[in-house]
Each structure stands twice: as C-alpha cells, then as structure tokens.
Amino acid sequence: MESPAPNRRRFSRSVAFAALLGYAAWLVFPMIWVAYSSLKADDAIFRDTFALPSIRALHADNYLRAWGGAHFGAYFLNSVIVTCSSVALIVALGSMAAYALARFTHPLGKIAFGLIVAGLTLPAQLAIIPLFFEMRGLGLLNSRTGLVLAYTANGLPFAIFVLAGFFRVLPRSLYEAAVVDGCGEFAAFWRVLLPLARPGLVTVAIFQFIGVWKEYFYAFMLVSGDVEGSAKTLPIGLANLSIAAEYRSEYGMLFAGIILVTLPILVVYSALQRQIVRGIAAGALKG
C-alpha cells in the first residue's frame, strides 16, 4: 500500500503546476492577442475582438503606417542610439568604479559605496525636478545627450552594486601575478580581472538595456518638448500614438507600434536568457 506522503507531494506539485500554468497563460495571452490584432483592420478589432485575423485580410500595412506615418522609424533610431550609448557608459564606468571600491581599502570607501547603493532607493519622481532644472541650465533638454547622461547616472548604482560583488571575490593572487608579469594597475584590471567578471557585465548590460529601452518617465520629462522628434524615443512615440488612436480609432496601428517596441526586448532576452541566469546565479554564489 502506497504511503500518503508521496500522494500529497504529487498533489501539491500538480496544484503548483496548474497555478503556474494559469499565471503564464494570463501573462502570455494579452501579448499574443496584441500580436495578431496588429494584423487586423480597425473595424475587425471592434467587431470580432478575440477572433484570429483572416488570412485573406491581413493588414501588414499597420506596421508600415506605424513605422512611417507615426514616425516610429525615427523614434526607433533614437532609442537604439540612446540605449546603446547609455548601456556602454554604464558598463564602462560602473566596472571601473566597482573595481576601485572592491580593490582598494580606504576609510571612506564603505561610505562612498553606501551612498552609491543608496541611489537604488531614490525614486525617479523625487529627483526629476532638480534634474530638469540642471538639464535646462546645461542646455541639454530635448536632446539625446541629456537623455543618455540621465540614464547613465540612474543606472550606475545598480551596476556598481552588482559588479563590486564579482570583483571582491576574485583572488588577489591573480592581481599579484599580473603585476609580476609587468602589468600596471589599469592593465591588470583590463586584461586579467575584467574578463573574469564577464557574467556580471553581461547581466548588468542586459538589465540596463531592457530598462532604458522601455523607460518612459525620464524621456517624457526631458525630451517631450522636442517638436522635431530628433530626440524622442519609442515609448514617447507609443504614448503619442495611443492618445491619437483614442480619437481616430486606429487601434491596428497602435498594436503594431506596441509590437515594434516590445519585439527587440523579447529578442534580446530570448537570445541571452542563459547568460542572464548564469550571471544571476554566479552573483548569488559570490555574494
């Protein structure tokens, strides 16, 4: 006779699996619905809301209208420039600062690290007013440069916090061996220690890419006055398209815009998800 303990375990696993499956369906179905609704005409979206689009009546022109008519092409280019520049600066500056804080011992080192990590607790809404006036004083409002600097400053605390944990656990013997081989401080950092922190670098880069690509609040406050659209990013364009769609009922084009915004994130995450998990696991073990 089988003991009740295995039966209870199987039952709890089945309940947990059913709950997770239902939660996944609840999250995934809206994305699938938006994806196939972007290929439907506006009247079909209202008439048959959840029906699949007809093969004979696919409206791929929704994407062309969003890309050209709604200026998503220009917004996409701005997002690529701003995101790549911000991520590159965050990784470069964050790795050097994290290495310095982890490598050198100084009475003020812990205080500096605490102040930097405290930036993770600072709400964006609290900092936006002084940031706005500072950007205006520097003449960086409505520019991609100002947006890159804001994103870099906002992302550095997270990068330093994560990367400092990787550098702290690297054996000091590696640094000493590099010095014996003739490396200076920067050469030892660049050639020996930085490559060993690659899981942390990849993790920081991916998280910052996702965060900057979809960020709306800073973009709205700092570049919404850009009339020509030379600095507006995809979230701003999507918000403008959403407002316009409410008055013109162009929901097919709106759904196409949503797909254009979310598709790069899905591609990047799907391609690098193993490295994300590997980097988080390595950070957990080293922390």
Steps between C-alpha positions, in 0.01 A plus 500: 500500500640834395565749779299826501815718498586442129135556408501833682820602326359412158181689579689811615718487188192469280336797671818706470540405134137591426539833679820584312344394170198722562723791597711453186188492283375816668827675413558360153151521351484885496829510308374242251173690463682827432726324248222358283277805549775711344425317174127577506300793368362745755138399439593131538659572839173649624271251325686176590729600784656163579467336158811418302560713190395362167786378283349685204468825693828541681583867551879506509469863391436581868872458554583718203265771625650484849857500369455785255180687576548496877877567465595177677801468271657817642398407854650154456833649392497737798430210736785295353748788536388598850480142630833380358683815614350483849574129545858543377564786743332317790707185447827688446469748787328252730770235457782747572325644805408155632859380454640801685257460790560124524876502440619786722431538869442854624320639804258681273456203264209345689334838535535566127365157415206552738416835343515349151278207595260745666432625149303179443245619755457848350167527313520653154212734585701647787804581286328619183446865603866582580606287204269695268639838609857371481445374146340827402793695644743288302297530181443124481120492501338342194827335399623143481816599689301615803292183494814282482656682797180462704474128426869447575476670838184305579654164406840533666392408858361166385807428286744583780302300754500187280854522367662580834387158623678332209826689547510443878520123468764488229825361646758764577764261369376569146571869543841432652589264215401766247720757675792256503453454125541875454140622496411834647184562698281569196656219295433250780142619519443498124683184402460270801224595743239654270465187279442291814202722586336437163185334646437811706568731204255309281235499771533874560497575127184297436306641794599854411414447134150385590454781752621781273323372189157508661554799732233768470509735799840663443440511126165673548642760739823572312418475126123543470559859384692379195268616223713359216521155661879483471535371858169327574521128568258216432309520832422867430391416146283215628334728756426759232362230274280370782350845556440546128344154467231588755372777274554338160433136598820378335557213736661276240782751460523537878539124548765496227686771689486295820653204318777720358586618851491160673652281226864610553468429874363152433773427247781615731360314801436180302850505353679569828274344764756230582764762571253694713433196717869411508596852607233519771599157631869594503422823682293316758778250564768766516292734713 
